[in-house]
Amino acid sequence: MQSNMKQILFQKAKELERWMTQQSETEEAIPVKENIDTILDHIQNRSNVRDLSLSLIEASRKAGISYIVYPKKKKTKWKKRLKLSKLSNVSTSHGILPGQKKYLLRVPLYERKFQCPSLPSCLNFDEFVQSKGGIPENTNPRTWALDMFSKHKHQKTTTHKRVKISIHNDTSERMKEPPKLELSDSLKSGLSPEVTKYYESEVEILTKEINDKKKYPAFAYCRRGAIYRKLGKLQSALKDLQEAILLEPLFLNAYWHRHFIYLFQDKINEALDDLNYVNKYNKNNAEAYLSKAEIFRGRKDITLAILNYTQAIKCKPTDADIYFRRGEMYEIANKVLAIDDFSKCIFYDPKRTDALLKRGMFYYENENWISAIQDFTALLNIDPQNSQARTYRGRAYFKRQFYKQATQDLSVAIHLDPNNWLALYYRACLFRKSSPFRALQDYSVSALINDGYENLGCFLHRGILYADLKLWLLAICDFETVISLERTVILAYVNIGLIHLLYLDNYVEAIWHFSEAIRLDPLYIQSYICRAETYHKLHKLKKAVRELSRAIHLQPDGIQLYIIRGQYLLMMKCYDLAKFTIYQVADMNKGLIELSPIQQALIYSFCENHDKAIQVLDRITLNRPELTMYTLLAKAQMKAKKIKEAMRMFKKALDIFSHSDKGPNAIAASADCLYNLGLCYMEEGNIQMAFDCFTKAVKANPDFAEGFYQRGLCKVKLNKDSSVLDFNRAITLNPKHYQAYLSRVAFYGLKGRYSKAILNCNEAIKIYPQSVRAYIYRGVLKYYNKTYKLAITDLTTAINMDKNSYIAFYNRALCYTKISELRMALTDYGIVLLLDAGETVMLNTFINRGLIYVELEQYTFALEDFKQAALISKTNVSLCQATAMCHHRNKEFEEAVDFFTWALKIDPCFLDAYVGRGNSYMEYGHDEATKQAQKDFLKVLRINPTYTKARISLGYNLQAQGKFQKAWNHFTVAIEVDPKCYLAYEGRAVVSLQMGDNFAAIQDINAAIKINTTAEFLTNRGVIHEFMGQQQNAMKDYQAAISLNPTYSLAYFNAGNIYFHHRQFSQASDYFSKALKFDPENECAAMNRAIANTILKKYKEAKEDFAYVVESCPFWAAVYFNRAHFYCCLKQYELAEGDLSRALSLKPDDALIYNRRAEVRGRIGLIEEAVADYIQALDLQEYAPVM
């Protein structure tokens, strides 16, 4: 089966190569047209009118085109034209393009149906019934007639007719459809010449056998079809296999071979039909199941693929490859089942190295070191050169503290793969104490190979090694590298501070680094102690005491901290405070003699004086080595976070139990010991050992609900699906165990079963109505269940119970966002930022609130949020991009350029940043910035030539430089890359309009509107219609744009201009008012409204508009000219003369303004000045044609 699939893939690849080569050759249009004309002439000579339509289709197919070309229509002389009154039907066509005539839409002569001459003028149905033998009894005549005619009706295959109309000779090249591989007999088979010769001889024998017809030919057809398929003659193969199936419908081999041909053609459904047919009559055909599984695997249908692999395994239970393939499918969803399949694969084929590697990796990831080592060892016995297996076995040996074997494996791994930075790192860790310089060499090579975040530990350990070797500056460099990779590594800050403090005497730098460590983790006591020592070195004892007080507050039982603080207080001569501190130390060391030792220990433990409690209990165990005493001592050590000592005590208690009487109390105590030992293992991170302890505990005490609950948690961490069974058992034993309900909530939530998880939340809330966590869980689950209002109710309840629950506020803000209550979401996000939320939550809060501000078009607020987010995550290019976009929206283009540049420093291959920076440069408005923008766009296209955003921006850049043809070319390339890119069509339409090609512009804007109908595109089409002189169509487009987006001001403005030109001044004024309503900064609309109001004699409104425009645009000559006309209407000629003079100062070569000022001056009696203006106007008019 695998060889057949490989052969099909080989043939398909060769056919695709041939198709691509054929498509790359350019086809000349003229020879094709001549060929078509020749074929049409030949058809006209040998065909009559009735068969001409079918012949045209045949001719088009021969010419290799998918549309019909009709022959030139002969001119006929009409004696008399028909009158319009005699026409019965009148059709109105919409959207006729220029150059397309309406008579082309009529039915051609060749398609018209003619009545057959042999058909009688009157049809006699009774005679027809008698000629057919009559209508049977109990039969409807209508049904009988339909059945009679349907018998002779030919079956037609439905084909989608594609009509392509050539509108313009210069239209762009049609986009090619994805290849549909056709069957042929000329495919390359990839067989050797000997095998090919043998197969051809077999074909000859089978052909002879078929032609002789001595045997039943079905088998021969099937065998010949299979051989044809191997030879690459797929068309002949399909024909033979179809013939075999026709002769013998149950011949399953024919279906099997035919499905490979369907796979070659990408006819997946037909291939599946054949395979299903094979499985229908042969349930044990493993190859068919396997082929179906591979098909579903290619479709990413994991469930069906697994089902078919399972059926194949039932047929071939010892086939290792099938187990491996099913394991790969299980690996996506359930790794436990995948490991089972890999194990079976290894069982049936012990030399499957890929299965051994996968299973070993699974054991390694789950810290099952022994099994992992066994699998990697088995793999290396087969493939000793496998560097990856060597590395992981070395790491497993390292985890088991088998350092010699680990060193050997890691060294071999490095020898096999010198670029294995991980092996170098672990080998350096092994050499760090025994051979520091060898370790230093390995650390350096590892860091040289990989200096990224994954290898952060290498820099940290090398810094520590440099510090051990007293190479302080090199150590500081490595620790600073760690900080640059991850700013939250406190150990790096502390180590740098210690080096400055102890060896370099640079106390200021030391304080700064200790302060950064405290800022990152305010609970890290060592930072306070080190900063206190630094202040002591600087003789700032008051600050040193303050730091130690903070450390004591964090660790009240730290006796050494009290002693150091007492020393500092003595240096400050604060004797009373120093004495009080010493008394505190004495009280901590002095026991309460009036209480029993056990009581003393319990009191010390309750007061969190764990060390004293441990001392007391330790003395008790020396006198009473009992199970209960060791258990108490171990619990005290657990509270003191002395996990290893506690584990040792629990094991000692269990050892005592094994040698004592097994009474009920002892069994209960042993179950308690096992339970607490399991908790210790969980604290240590050894989940598997914890799981074993909890299992023993519940075996010892089957009614131990808490044991089942903790074992369920272990199963969750071990990725075992049966964890919910333990939660169920815990609830059965203790129906009030609300934590088990909440754990079950988490389990069902991870599985996506939100409704069932919500039911468990309800039960938890019934048990413990004050549980804030339960309400938050239920609110989050309802959010995922898309019942946002109910989620808000639960989260509000949680907030009322705990006003400081930033998680509840954050999730409620998400719900408000989903229901578009953006103002409420902003309020909740603001509260989250006021609370002490974690860094991750604050980062997400800033980002989400910024996105809401962007949606509300409040870009200033969004900008501040994105800036804060960028300060938290300084290496996030998306935040830099968002910040830059907000600056751009606020028309702060220089700041936008700075942030785009910052993003590019973080990621030099971030293409959107180049495009954004280029667009910001474009807004500068001078040539140098335009060229700089062009460089950015070109750099993006050099990195990714198919990036349409950059190409479109480059097109607009070239348009701004007046290079219209180059801009047009780039827009065309963008369209060829992405035929659905409406922005490219819009850009090309604009450029075509500027180049004077109105027809091409209207084509492109129509294409953009078909892809994405927006008010902007409709308005642009209206503008193009105006350039073409079609103002009626332009008005339709403007009205359509207004209907689509009633707030789009430009559509109102352009429509108002059309009304103005048609002297409909009242409507024009209304439309200009609406344009100003939605865009108050549109000075053109304000001036046009002022002119319209002047004509309508609304002088007060006109005066206000003119005043606003003059204030906004004081250097615009047109506004002064129009206001002068307004003053003339009011007969205020002096003011008019002043505005006209101002207009001439701004535009001194305008003859019209001189002429108008001459008229005004004539009216106010300035005859000489008026004559001078007339003369100047005449001179300018005479000079204009010369220019």
C-alpha positions, 0 to 999 in steps of 0.5 A: 500500500505504501509503495502504491501511495509513493508511486501516485505521489511521484506521478502527481508531482511530475504532472504538476511540474509539467503543468507549471512548465506549460503554464509558464509559456506565454500564449500568443493571442493572434495565432489563437484567434486565427485558429478560431477563425479558421475553425469557424470558417470550416464549420460554416462550410460543412454544417447547417444552421441547426448544428452550428451552436454545438459546432461552435462549442466544439471549435472553442474547445479545440482552440483551448478556450472556455468561452464561445466565439461566434463568427462575424455576423453578415450584414443583412438588408432590411426592407423596413424596420419595425416600429416601436409600437409593435415591439411586445417586450422592451428590456432595460439594461442596467450598468451598460459599460461604454462600448457595449451595445444593447443589441449584443444582449439579444439572442444570436441567430445561431441560438434561435430555435426554428420549428421543424418543417415536418411538424404538423401545424395541429397536434392530435393527441388521441391519434398519438395515444393510439399509436403508442398502444393506448393509456393503461387503466388506472393511470393518469394521462398526464403521468403517462405522457410525462413518462413516455417523453422522459424515456427518450430524454437524454441524460445531461450532465450539469455543467456550469457555463462560464461566460467571459465578455471581453470589454476592453482590449487592454484588460489585464491577464486573467487569473489562472485557476488552480490546476486540475490534473487531467488523466493522460497516458504520458505520465512518468512512472519512475520505473526502471527500464527493465521493469517497464519492459516487463510490464509492457510485455505483460500488457501485450499478453493481456491485450491478446487475451482480451481480444481472443475472448476465450476467457472471462475478460474481467480479470484481464482488464483489471490486471491490465489497468493496474499495470497501466497505472504503474506505467503512468498511463492513467487514462487507459488504466481508468478505462480498463478498470471501469470496464472490469467493474462493468463486467464484474461489479463485485471485483474488489481489486478493480475498485482498489486500483481505481481509488489510486487514480481518483487520489491522483485527481484529488477526487477524495470522495470518489476514492473513499466511495471505492474504499467503502465499497471494498470494505463493504464486501471484504471486512478484513481488507487492512489495506483499504482501512489503512488507505482511508486512514491516510486520507482522513489524516490528510484532511486533519480528521483525527477521529476518523483516521484513528477509527480506520487505523483501529480497523486496520489493526484488527485485520493486521494485529501484528503490523508495527507501522499501523500502530505507529501511525495510529500513535501519531494521531493519538499523540495530538489528543491523548499521549497515554494512548499514543504511548500504548501504540508506540509500545505495541509498535516496538513489541512487533518491530523492536527496531523501530527507532522512531517509536523508541524515541517518541516513547523515550521522550514521553517517559523523560517528560514525565520524569520516568527516568528508568524507562526513558533510559531503557528506551534510549538505550534500545534506540542506541543499540540500533542506531548508535549515531543518534545524537538526540537519543544520546543527549536525552539519555545523558540528561536522564542519567544526570537526573538519576545522579549517574554522572559518569554515564551522563558524561559519556553520553553527552560527550558522544552526543557532542561528538556526533553533533558539535552544534548540540548546545544542550549537551554542552550545557549539561556536560558543563554542569557536570564539570563545574566542580571537578573541572571548572575550566573545562566546564567554562569551555563547554558553557562558552561553546553552548552560549556561542551556538545558542544565545537566546532565551532557551539557553538562559541557564547557561549564562547564569551558571557561567556567571556563577562559575566566573564568580567562583574563579574570581573573574568578577567583570566577566561574571557581571557580563553574564548576569546582565545577559541573563537580565536582558533575556529575562528581567524577572530572574532575581538571582542575577540581580542579587549576584551582581549586587553581591559582586559590587558589594563584596569585591568591587566596593561599588555600593551605589550599583549594589543598592540599585541591583538589590532594589531591583530584586526587591521590586521584582519579588518583595518577598525575597528576604536575601535582597533585604539582608544584602541591601541592609549590609550595603547601607551598613558599608555606607554608614547609613545605619538607619536605612540598614535597620529599616531593611532588617525590620522588613526582613524580620517582618517577612521571617519573624523566626529568623534569630540571626536577623534579630542579632544583626539588627541588635548589632546595628542598633548598638552602633547607632547607640540606640541601647533601649531598642538593642536591649529589646531585640536581645530580649526577643532573642532570649524569649525565642530560645526560652521554653515554657516550663509550666506546660507539657513538652507536647503542649509547648511544641504545639504552641510554638508551632501555632505561633509559627516558631517551628524551630522551637517546636521541632527542638521540643518534639525531637527531645520527646522522640528520643524518650518516646519513639512512637508512631504518633510522636514521629508523626507530630515531629514530621508535621512540624517540619512540614510547616517549617518547610523542611520537607526532606526532614519531614519525609525522613520522619514519616518513613521512620514512622511507617517503619515503626508501624510495619513492626507493630500491631496492626490495630484500627488506630495504628492503621488510621495513623499509618494512612495519615502518615502516607497522606502527609508523605504524599503531600511532601512528595508533591511539594518536592515536585515528585508527583509519581511518588506522591500518587503512590503514597496516596494510593497506599493511603486510600488502600489502608483507609478506603473511607479517606476522602481527602486521600482520594481528592489529593490522588485525583490532583496527582492524576491531573498533573500526570495527565491521567484521564481517570482523575475525575473518578477520584474526585467522584469518590471523594464527594461520595465519601464526603458530600460537603467536600466543595474543593472536590467539586471545584476540582471537578469544575476545572477538569470538565472545563479543560475538557470543554464540557462547560455546562457540566462544569457549571453544575458542579459550581452550583453544588460547590456554592450550595455547600459554601456560599461564601466561596469567591473562587466558585463564583469566579469559576462559574462566571468564567465558565459562562463566559466560555459558554457565551452566556455573557450576561449570566457571567456578569451576574456571577462575577458581580457577586464575587466582587461584592464578596471581595472588593479586591478580587482583581481577577473578577473585575478583569473577567467581568470587563471581558464579558462587558466587552463581548456584549459591547458595554464598552464603558462598563468594561473600561471602568472594570479595567481601571479598577484592575489597574488600581488593585495589586494585580500581577504583571501579566494581568496588568499587561493584558489589562492595558492591552485590552483597554487600549483596544477598546479605546481604539474601537471608540476612536479615542486614540489618545487614551489608547496611546497611553495604555499601549505605552504602559503595556510597552513599558511592561513588555519592552520586547513586544513588537505588537505593542510598539506597532499599536502605539505607533498606529495610535500616534499616527491616528493622532497625527503625531507622525514623528512619534509614530516613526520613533515607535515603528523604529523601536519595533524594528530594533526588536524585530528587524523582519517585522514587515508591518512596522516598515509599512507603518513607518513608510506611511508616517513618513508620507504624512510629513509632506516633503520630498525627502520623507517621501523618498525615505518612505519609498525605501521602507516599502522597497525593503519590505518587498525585497524581504517578501515580494508578495506582501500586498500592503507594502506594494499598495503603499509603494504605489501611493508613494509613487503616485505622490511623486507623480510617477503614475505609470510605475504606481499603476504597475505596482497596483497591478502586481498587487492584484495579481498576487491577491485578486481579492485585494480591493485596496489595490483595485482602488489605488489603481483606479485613482492612478488611472483617473489621474492618467486620464483613463476614466474607463479603466478607473471605473473598471477597477473601482467596480471590481473593488466594490464587488469584493468589498462594498463600502461608502468610500468606494461608492463615493470614489466611483461617483467621483469617476462618474463625474469626471466622465460627465455622468452626474446622474450615475454619480449622484446614485453612487453618493446616495448609495454611499449615504445609505450604507454609511449615514455618517460618511461626510465626503458623500454628502459633500460631493452630492451637495456639489452636484446639487449646487451645479444643478442650481438646487441650492437649498438641497446643496446647503442641506447636504453641506450642513450634513457633511459639516455635522460629521466632519466639522473641519471640512473647510470646503464644505463650509465655504460651499455652504456659505456660497449657497446661503448667499445665493439663497439670501441667507446672509447671516448664516453665510457670514458665519460660514465665511468667518469660520473658513477665513479663520481656519484657512487665512491663506486661501485666496478663493475664500476671500474672492467668494466673501467679496461676492457676498459683500457685493450682494449686501452692497458693502463694496468697501469690504468687498474691495478689501477681500479682493485685494487680500485675494490678489496678495495671495494669488497675484496672477488671477485675471478674474479677481482683477476684473471683479475688483475693477467692477467693485472699484467702479461702484465705489467711484475709484475710476482710475484704480478700476481702469488699472485693474481692467488693464491688468486683467486684459494683460493677464488674459493675453499672457495666459495663452502664450504661457 
